[in-house]
Amino acid sequence: MESVLVTGASGFIGSFIVEEALRRGFGVWAGIRSSSSREYLQDKKIHFLELDFAHPGELCAQLSSHKELYGKFDYIIHCAGATKCVDKNDFERVNYRQTKCFVDTLRELDMIPRQFVFISTLSVFGPIREKTYTPITEKDTPVPNTAYGLSKLKAERYLQSIPDFPYVIYRPTGVYGPREKDYFLMAKSIRRHTDFSVGFRRQDLTFVYVKDIVQAVFLGIEKQISRRTYFLADGKVYRSRAFSDLIRKELGNPFVIRLRCPLIILKVVSLLAEYWAKRRNTTSTLNSDKYRIMKQRNWQCDITPTVEELGYSPEYDLERGVKETIAWYKDKGWL
């Protein structure tokens, strides 16, 4: 039985990857923190491994102990990371430095797997091709304008700098699906009869359903891909209201008041929300990073290499994905 370690296994994407790995017959190790929820990790076949990425010595001991008992992992899927932080510097600490520490420790212990999958983000590219509205390609030069995007880019470049290291990097666009909480806030707002949009310029959006990310990850494993980077999207381009319109449809077309927020107002509100969240030592959905993401006008990306090299074929367009997501929110009592 081949073994796979999924870090960030208790999270949105990680928990779906764990489920698919179990379905495919892998020996699955869920990399979690001691404080992590196990709500979506109930299968008795899951092995748990607590990993302390913040303390290199402890991480080394944890991985060394595992190697003595079970050997090294065949595959590692690194989903652990931060998407929201109280302090912007925490993005670099968690997404870059802790990833670097993890990889360095694997190399030191001779635990490099056959494939190291890194879940990155389309945000590493920042606001480019906004005049032409053409798809971002792997040949474009990344110019991230968020602390989150920069931290992921630094981690990518570190993996790419290691000779012969068997990385595969996936850069998903807007990820949604059951268990996801940010898009849930949109559904919650629409149920309360309010729909927000941002800015007055054209905005081209792209999305990828969480199960299509899982599909791509395991196609890469099946084909033993190494040292490649891929974009992940459903292959379609949507206007700014597409997501909210589909949510509204699944909620029975409730009456909504549509509010279009000028970017300058969004910026002020985001900065104030970030300031008060920092004062309370908590995170805020609205912050300066989120403002820059919402401000970005072009989220198109070229998935041709993903399709041709992996055989990737997205199973969910936005309509099907939103339908399944809203049904899950309702079933779980979120809506």
Solvent accessible surface area in square Angstrom, and as a share of the most:
residue,aa,sasa,rsa
1,M,190,0.85
2,E,66,0.30
3,S,22,0.14
4,V,0,0.00
5,L,0,0.00
6,V,0,0.00
7,T,1,0.00
8,G,23,0.22
9,A,0,0.00
10,S,32,0.21
11,G,33,0.32
12,F,42,0.17
13,I,29,0.15
14,G,1,0.01
15,S,0,0.00
16,F,15,0.06
17,I,0,0.00
18,V,0,0.00
19,E,73,0.33
20,E,30,0.14
21,A,0,0.00
22,L,23,0.11
23,R,174,0.64
24,R,89,0.32
25,G,44,0.43
26,F,24,0.10
27,G,10,0.09
28,V,0,0.00
29,W,23,0.08
30,A,0,0.00
31,G,3,0.02
32,I,9,0.04
33,R,162,0.59
34,S,95,0.61
35,S,93,0.60
36,S,20,0.13
37,S,70,0.45
38,R,103,0.37
39,E,112,0.50
40,Y,54,0.20
41,L,5,0.03
42,Q,133,0.59
43,D,57,0.29
44,K,200,0.85
45,K,129,0.54
46,I,14,0.07
47,H,84,0.37
48,F,61,0.26
49,L,24,0.12
50,E,78,0.35
51,L,5,0.03
52,D,41,0.21
53,F,28,0.12
54,A,54,0.42
55,H,108,0.48
56,P,81,0.51
57,G,56,0.54
58,E,84,0.38
59,L,0,0.00
60,C,34,0.20
61,A,57,0.44
62,Q,37,0.16
63,L,0,0.00
64,S,33,0.21
65,S,56,0.36
66,H,9,0.04
67,K,72,0.30
68,E,147,0.66
69,L,131,0.65
70,Y,131,0.50
71,G,28,0.27
72,K,100,0.42
73,F,0,0.00
74,D,32,0.16
75,Y,3,0.01
76,I,0,0.00
77,I,0,0.00
78,H,6,0.03
79,C,26,0.15
80,A,24,0.18
81,G,41,0.40
82,A,15,0.12
83,T,99,0.57
84,K,73,0.31
85,C,29,0.17
86,V,45,0.26
87,D,49,0.25
88,K,89,0.38
89,N,110,0.56
90,D,35,0.18
91,F,10,0.04
92,E,57,0.25
93,R,89,0.32
94,V,31,0.18
95,N,2,0.01
96,Y,38,0.14
97,R,120,0.44
98,Q,25,0.11
99,T,3,0.02
100,K,68,0.29
101,C,23,0.14
102,F,0,0.00
103,V,0,0.00
104,D,46,0.24
105,T,9,0.05
106,L,0,0.00
107,R,106,0.39
108,E,130,0.59
109,L,30,0.15
110,D,97,0.50
111,M,0,0.00
112,I,54,0.27
113,P,6,0.04
114,R,125,0.46
115,Q,2,0.01
116,F,0,0.00
117,V,0,0.00
118,F,2,0.01
119,I,12,0.06
120,S,4,0.03
121,T,12,0.07
122,L,2,0.01
123,S,10,0.07
124,V,0,0.00
125,F,1,0.01
126,G,1,0.01
127,P,50,0.32
128,I,26,0.13
129,R,86,0.31
130,E,35,0.16
131,K,197,0.83
132,T,90,0.52
133,Y,29,0.11
134,T,48,0.28
135,P,54,0.34
136,I,0,0.00
137,T,36,0.21
138,E,73,0.33
139,K,187,0.79
140,D,31,0.16
141,T,99,0.58
142,P,23,0.15
143,V,76,0.44
144,P,30,0.19
145,N,55,0.28
146,T,9,0.05
147,A,27,0.21
148,Y,33,0.13
149,G,0,0.00
150,L,85,0.42
151,S,2,0.02
152,K,11,0.05
153,L,7,0.03
154,K,65,0.27
155,A,1,0.00
156,E,0,0.00
157,R,127,0.46
158,Y,38,0.15
159,L,0,0.00
160,Q,61,0.27
161,S,74,0.48
162,I,9,0.05
163,P,104,0.66
164,D,130,0.67
165,F,3,0.01
166,P,18,0.11
167,Y,16,0.06
168,V,0,0.00
169,I,0,0.00
170,Y,0,0.00
171,R,17,0.06
172,P,6,0.04
173,T,11,0.07
174,G,22,0.21
175,V,26,0.15
176,Y,2,0.01
177,G,0,0.00
178,P,8,0.05
179,R,33,0.12
180,E,19,0.08
181,K,137,0.58
182,D,47,0.24
183,Y,48,0.18
184,F,26,0.11
185,L,76,0.38
186,M,64,0.28
187,A,0,0.00
188,K,60,0.25
189,S,28,0.18
190,I,2,0.01
191,R,97,0.35
192,R,151,0.55
193,H,84,0.38
194,T,34,0.20
195,D,9,0.05
196,F,125,0.52
197,S,20,0.13
198,V,18,0.10
199,G,1,0.01
200,F,145,0.60
201,R,135,0.49
202,R,115,0.42
203,Q,18,0.08
204,D,1,0.00
205,L,31,0.15
206,T,8,0.05
207,F,9,0.04
208,V,0,0.00
209,Y,0,0.00
210,V,0,0.00
211,K,80,0.34
212,D,1,0.01
213,I,0,0.00
214,V,10,0.06
215,Q,36,0.16
216,A,0,0.00
217,V,0,0.00
218,F,1,0.00
219,L,29,0.15
220,G,0,0.00
221,I,7,0.03
222,E,101,0.45
223,K,100,0.43
224,Q,96,0.43
225,I,29,0.15
226,S,57,0.37
227,R,89,0.32
228,R,64,0.23
229,T,16,0.10
230,Y,4,0.01
231,F,8,0.03
232,L,0,0.00
233,A,3,0.02
234,D,14,0.07
235,G,53,0.51
236,K,103,0.44
237,V,70,0.40
238,Y,30,0.11
239,R,133,0.48
240,S,40,0.26
241,R,100,0.36
242,A,25,0.20
243,F,8,0.03
244,S,7,0.05
245,D,54,0.28
246,L,33,0.16
247,I,2,0.01
248,R,67,0.24
249,K,102,0.43
250,E,36,0.16
251,L,35,0.17
252,G,59,0.57
253,N,92,0.47
254,P,25,0.16
255,F,146,0.61
256,V,15,0.08
257,I,95,0.48
258,R,87,0.32
259,L,81,0.40
260,R,106,0.39
261,C,27,0.16
262,P,44,0.28
263,L,49,0.25
264,I,116,0.59
265,I,89,0.45
266,L,10,0.05
267,K,85,0.36
268,V,75,0.43
269,V,66,0.38
270,S,0,0.00
271,L,81,0.41
272,L,97,0.48
273,A,27,0.21
274,E,41,0.18
275,Y,107,0.41
276,W,130,0.45
277,A,3,0.02
278,K,114,0.48
279,R,155,0.57
280,R,155,0.57
281,N,118,0.61
282,T,56,0.32
283,T,59,0.34
284,S,23,0.15
285,T,52,0.30
286,L,52,0.26
287,N,25,0.13
288,S,6,0.04
289,D,11,0.06
290,K,59,0.25
291,Y,21,0.08
292,R,82,0.30
293,I,48,0.24
294,M,55,0.25
295,K,93,0.39
296,Q,7,0.03
297,R,5,0.02
298,N,0,0.00
299,W,24,0.08
300,Q,18,0.08
301,C,15,0.09
302,D,42,0.22
303,I,21,0.11
304,T,65,0.38
305,P,28,0.17
306,T,1,0.00
307,V,61,0.35
308,E,135,0.61
309,E,72,0.32
310,L,0,0.00
311,G,46,0.45
312,Y,2,0.01
313,S,71,0.46
314,P,39,0.24
315,E,111,0.50
316,Y,14,0.05
317,D,48,0.25
318,L,0,0.00
319,E,85,0.38
320,R,117,0.43
321,G,0,0.00
322,V,1,0.01
323,K,118,0.50
324,E,55,0.25
325,T,6,0.04
326,I,4,0.02
327,A,57,0.44
328,W,43,0.15
329,Y,2,0.01
330,K,98,0.42
331,D,111,0.57
332,K,111,0.47
333,G,61,0.59
334,W,67,0.23
335,L,34,0.17
